[in-house]
């Protein structure tokens, strides 16, 4: 079909990063695409705002390559609790902390440059037995892509709601006027939940926190993280706190007929992995390849494989979140043998297969965790050790009361 009035090859429902990524990928392969959303840009959503190196590479395939001028680079990940910390650099490339609204603007500019058509402020109505309407007007399309989030009406309309939910948690996010103090994204574990600190500018950081209870709030979680609380003391809050729900959910199917789902509409992994955006970019590229080949079969077949590794990593991290003693034992093992953490990070960003890591390090990790006594300072040594460089990995022990 040719784009004419309200007729297009593909109608994308949802103008967030997942929807825009799908529109770009499809347009790069020649489809006439319309993106419709009831909201108007900028469209914001709470998230950790960190792009891992592998996510940046997928984003570059879409023709979007944000640089330091759009955010702040980070070279690895640091985990910390009140007893110890361990960090590792990425095996290849650097990550980038970038505000969600900035990322959406860059995607929007790229989509517009390719000729994607937009209908902002236009609610999309999809009801069984009725034609699709955008802003009250009927739309004709060959394919419909649902990129309308966790509560996707496109998913419900297509009868794709059947799913297995493995976890449900609650997230909170705010920004602070504070120069980043680290070249890492920091994850702080505490009694009330965990907090993620991502540099997003020369003088601004994003702090996102997650908890199993909806009654908790960012300030309460940070209050139980003394090291982070001290860092944020007196820092100006530049955005209001926003909340959201994060799920680990797998759908039985993500396509039906001429309908395909991408992003959170197609299932999700807990935000603890930091892979939500990267996963949506990969889905967009696979969907465009599949539709160009003539249908949704290739996308349906490959969708689960894209989320397999993030889902396994989420299960591991959520297990530690659910059982603090296990988390403390893991921290004790990782600080004892920092190369284990370096390898886990390589797996996480797709630089090393998980089976190879388990074959090489699984027995060692298990033995260390069985031998550890929850990583107390007495087990690991007293006082604060000077950060030790170990092939890109840094470890340290934090005494009680610090």
BELBELUR-V802696 format. One record per residue. N is the residue number from 1. RES is the residue in one letter. SS is DSSP state (a for helix, b for strand, c for the rest). D_LAST is the distance of its C-alpha to the last C-alpha in Angstrom with 2 decimals. Layout:
N_RES_SS_D_LAST / N_RES_SS_D_LAST
This chain:
1_X_c_65.04 / 2_X_c_64.83 / 3_X_c_62.66 / 4_X_b_65.04 / 5_X_c_64.12 / 6_X_c_62.10 / 7_X_b_62.81 / 8_X_b_60.41 / 9_X_b_59.62 / 10_X_b_56.09 / 11_X_b_54.57 / 12_X_b_50.76 / 13_X_b_49.42 / 14_X_c_46.04 / 15_X_c_44.95 / 16_X_c_41.26 / 17_X_a_40.00 / 18_X_a_41.58 / 19_X_a_44.91 / 20_X_a_45.02 / 21_X_a_44.15 / 22_X_a_46.98 / 23_X_a_49.35 / 24_X_a_48.64 / 25_X_a_49.07 / 26_X_a_52.30 / 27_X_a_53.66 / 28_X_a_53.02 / 29_X_c_55.45 / 30_X_c_58.05 / 31_X_c_57.59 / 32_X_c_58.29 / 33_X_b_55.18 / 34_X_b_54.46 / 35_X_b_50.98 / 36_X_b_51.04 / 37_X_b_48.32 / 38_X_c_48.51 / 39_X_c_45.72 / 40_X_c_45.91 / 41_X_c_43.52 / 42_X_c_40.76 / 43_X_c_39.68 / 44_X_c_35.96 / 45_X_c_33.99 / 46_X_c_30.31 / 47_X_c_28.90 / 48_X_c_26.06 / 49_X_c_28.41 / 50_X_b_27.69 / 51_X_b_30.73 / 52_X_c_30.27 / 53_X_a_32.58 / 54_X_a_35.08 / 55_X_a_35.25 / 56_X_a_35.96 / 57_X_a_38.79 / 58_X_a_40.34 / 59_X_a_40.08 / 60_X_a_41.90 / 61_X_a_44.71 / 62_X_c_45.18 / 63_X_c_45.61 / 64_X_c_42.30 / 65_X_c_39.99 / 66_X_c_37.29 / 67_X_c_35.86 / 68_X_a_33.12 / 69_X_a_35.11 / 70_X_a_34.52 / 71_X_c_30.76 / 72_X_b_28.02 / 73_X_b_27.94 / 74_X_b_25.16 / 75_X_c_25.60 / 76_X_b_23.73 / 77_X_b_21.32 / 78_X_b_17.64 / 79_X_b_16.31 / 80_X_b_12.70 / 81_X_c_11.27 / 82_X_c_8.00 / 83_X_c_9.13 / 84_X_b_10.86 / 85_X_b_12.77 / 86_X_b_16.40 / 87_X_b_18.74 / 88_X_b_22.43 / 89_X_b_25.00 / 90_X_c_28.13 / 91_X_c_31.08 / 92_X_c_33.33 / 93_X_c_32.99 / 94_X_c_30.18 / 95_X_b_29.15 / 96_X_b_29.59 / 97_X_b_27.81 / 98_X_c_30.70 / 99_X_c_31.22 / 100_X_a_33.34 / 101_X_a_36.00 / 102_X_a_36.27 / 103_X_a_36.76 / 104_X_a_39.40 / 105_X_a_41.20 / 106_X_a_41.40 / 107_X_a_42.77 / 108_X_a_45.17 / 109_X_a_46.48 / 110_X_a_47.09 / 111_X_a_48.87 / 112_X_a_51.00 / 113_X_a_51.97 / 114_X_a_53.21 / 115_X_c_55.35 / 116_X_c_53.46 / 117_X_b_54.80 / 118_X_b_52.57 / 119_X_b_53.25 / 120_X_b_50.35 / 121_X_c_50.45 / 122_X_c_52.78 / 123_X_c_51.96 / 124_X_b_52.99 / 125_X_b_54.95 / 126_X_c_55.50 / 127_X_c_57.42 / 128_X_c_59.33 / 129_X_c_62.95 / 130_X_c_62.50 / 131_X_c_62.16 / 132_X_c_58.87 / 133_X_b_58.66 / 134_X_b_56.48 / 135_X_c_56.64 / 136_X_c_59.56 / 137_X_b_61.58 / 138_X_b_62.49 / 139_X_c_61.02 / 140_X_b_62.60 / 141_X_b_60.43 / 142_X_b_60.83 / 143_X_b_57.19 / 144_X_b_54.49 / 145_X_b_50.80 / 146_X_b_48.39 / 147_X_c_45.10 / 148_X_c_44.44 / 149_X_c_41.13 / 150_X_c_40.12 / 151_X_c_42.78 / 152_X_c_45.44 / 153_X_a_48.93 / 154_X_a_50.39 / 155_X_a_49.00 / 156_X_a_50.52 / 157_X_a_53.81 / 158_X_c_54.10 / 159_X_c_53.46 / 160_X_c_50.36 / 161_X_c_48.05 / 162_X_c_48.05 / 163_X_b_44.50 / 164_X_b_41.93 / 165_X_b_38.58 / 166_X_b_35.81 / 167_X_b_32.83 / 168_X_b_32.28 / 169_X_b_29.00 / 170_X_b_28.19 / 171_X_b_26.61 / 172_X_b_25.55 / 173_X_b_25.31 / 174_X_b_24.93 / 175_X_b_24.70 / 176_X_b_22.72 / 177_X_b_23.84 / 178_X_c_21.05 / 179_X_c_21.51 / 180_X_c_20.08 / 181_X_c_17.14 / 182_X_c_17.97 / 183_X_c_21.28 / 184_X_b_20.35 / 185_X_b_20.58 / 186_X_b_17.17 / 187_X_b_17.18 / 188_X_b_14.15 / 189_X_b_14.91 / 190_X_c_14.15 / 191_X_c_16.12 / 192_X_c_18.45 / 193_X_c_19.12 / 194_X_b_18.05 / 195_X_b_17.85 / 196_X_b_19.40 / 197_X_b_18.96 / 198_X_b_22.16 / 199_X_b_23.26 / 200_X_b_26.74 / 201_X_b_27.62 / 202_X_c_26.87 / 203_X_c_25.23 / 204_X_b_24.64 / 205_X_b_22.47 / 206_X_b_23.31 / 207_X_b_20.85 / 208_X_b_22.44 / 209_X_b_21.22 / 210_X_b_23.12 / 211_X_b_23.59 / 212_X_c_26.31 / 213_X_c_27.14 / 214_X_c_28.98 / 215_X_c_27.77 / 216_X_c_24.17 / 217_X_c_23.43 / 218_X_a_21.14 / 219_X_a_19.32 / 220_X_a_18.86 / 221_X_a_17.47 / 222_X_a_14.98 / 223_X_a_13.98 / 224_X_c_12.70 / 225_X_c_10.65 / 226_X_a_7.60 / 227_X_a_7.26 / 228_X_a_11.03 / 229_X_a_11.48 / 230_X_a_10.01 / 231_X_a_12.30 / 232_X_a_15.16 / 233_X_c_15.05 / 234_X_c_18.61 / 235_X_c_19.88 / 236_X_b_23.49 / 237_X_b_24.45 / 238_X_c_27.56 / 239_X_c_28.86 / 240_X_c_29.18 / 241_X_c_27.36 / 242_X_b_29.67 / 243_X_b_29.76 / 244_X_b_31.57 / 245_X_b_32.21 / 246_X_b_31.47 / 247_X_b_33.71 / 248_X_b_34.49 / 249_X_b_38.26 / 250_X_b_41.13 / 251_X_b_44.64 / 252_X_c_47.71 / 253_X_c_49.38 / 254_X_c_48.45 / 255_X_b_52.03 / 256_X_b_55.31 / 257_X_c_58.49 / 258_X_c_57.75 / 259_X_b_54.25 / 260_X_b_51.00 / 261_X_b_47.40 / 262_X_c_44.46 / 263_X_a_40.78 / 264_X_a_39.34 / 265_X_a_42.93 / 266_X_a_43.47 / 267_X_b_40.53 / 268_X_b_36.83 / 269_X_c_33.70 / 270_X_c_30.37 / 271_X_a_28.52 / 272_X_a_25.63 / 273_X_a_27.76 / 274_X_c_28.10 / 275_X_c_31.75 / 276_X_a_33.64 / 277_X_a_35.04 / 278_X_a_35.82 / 279_X_a_37.60 / 280_X_a_39.73 / 281_X_a_40.78 / 282_X_a_41.93 / 283_X_a_43.78 / 284_X_a_45.52 / 285_X_a_46.77 / 286_X_a_48.01 / 287_X_a_49.74 / 288_X_a_51.58 / 289_X_a_52.74 / 290_X_a_53.90 / 291_X_a_55.85 / 292_X_a_57.48 / 293_X_c_58.67 / 294_X_c_60.35 / 295_X_c_58.13 / 296_X_c_54.89 / 297_X_a_55.42 / 298_X_a_53.30 / 299_X_a_50.43 / 300_X_a_50.65 / 301_X_a_50.72 / 302_X_a_47.76 / 303_X_a_45.42 / 304_X_a_43.79 / 305_X_a_43.17 / 306_X_a_41.21 / 307_X_a_38.70 / 308_X_a_38.65 / 309_X_a_35.69 / 310_X_a_33.44 / 311_X_a_34.41 / 312_X_a_33.49 / 313_X_a_30.09 / 314_X_a_29.57 / 315_X_a_30.64 / 316_X_a_28.15 / 317_X_a_25.16 / 318_X_a_26.41 / 319_X_a_26.77 / 320_X_a_23.06 / 321_X_a_22.49 / 322_X_a_24.92 / 323_X_c_23.63 / 324_X_a_19.83 / 325_X_a_20.51 / 326_X_a_22.40 / 327_X_a_19.69 / 328_X_a_17.23 / 329_X_a_20.09 / 330_X_a_20.86 / 331_X_a_17.43 / 332_X_a_17.79 / 333_X_a_21.26 / 334_X_a_20.53 / 335_X_a_17.87 / 336_X_a_20.43 / 337_X_c_23.23 / 338_X_a_22.13 / 339_X_a_25.82 / 340_X_a_25.94 / 341_X_a_23.71 / 342_X_a_25.77 / 343_X_a_28.85 / 344_X_a_27.68 / 345_X_a_27.07 / 346_X_a_30.54 / 347_X_a_32.00 / 348_X_a_30.36 / 349_X_c_31.94 / 350_X_c_35.25 / 351_X_c_35.28 / 352_X_c_35.59 / 353_X_c_37.44 / 354_X_a_35.51 / 355_X_a_38.17 / 356_X_a_37.80 / 357_X_a_34.03 / 358_X_a_34.57 / 359_X_a_37.39 / 360_X_a_35.38 / 361_X_a_31.93 / 362_X_a_32.43 / 363_X_a_33.19 / 364_X_a_30.31 / 365_X_a_27.78 / 366_X_a_29.38 / 367_X_a_29.39 / 368_X_a_25.74 / 369_X_a_24.78 / 370_X_a_27.16 / 371_X_a_25.79 / 372_X_c_22.06 / 373_X_c_20.41 / 374_X_c_18.24 / 375_X_c_15.97 / 376_X_c_13.83 / 377_X_a_11.84 / 378_X_a_14.93 / 379_X_a_17.20 / 380_X_a_15.72 / 381_X_c_14.95 / 382_X_c_12.39 / 383_X_c_9.90 / 384_X_c_9.49 / 385_X_c_12.99 / 386_X_c_14.71 / 387_X_c_15.86 / 388_X_b_19.18 / 389_X_b_22.13 / 390_X_c_24.22 / 391_X_c_27.05 / 392_X_c_25.10 / 393_X_b_22.17 / 394_X_b_18.63 / 395_X_b_16.16 / 396_X_b_12.71 / 397_X_b_10.44 / 398_X_c_6.72 / 399_X_c_5.87 / 400_X_c_5.61 / 401_X_c_3.83 / 402_X_c_0.00
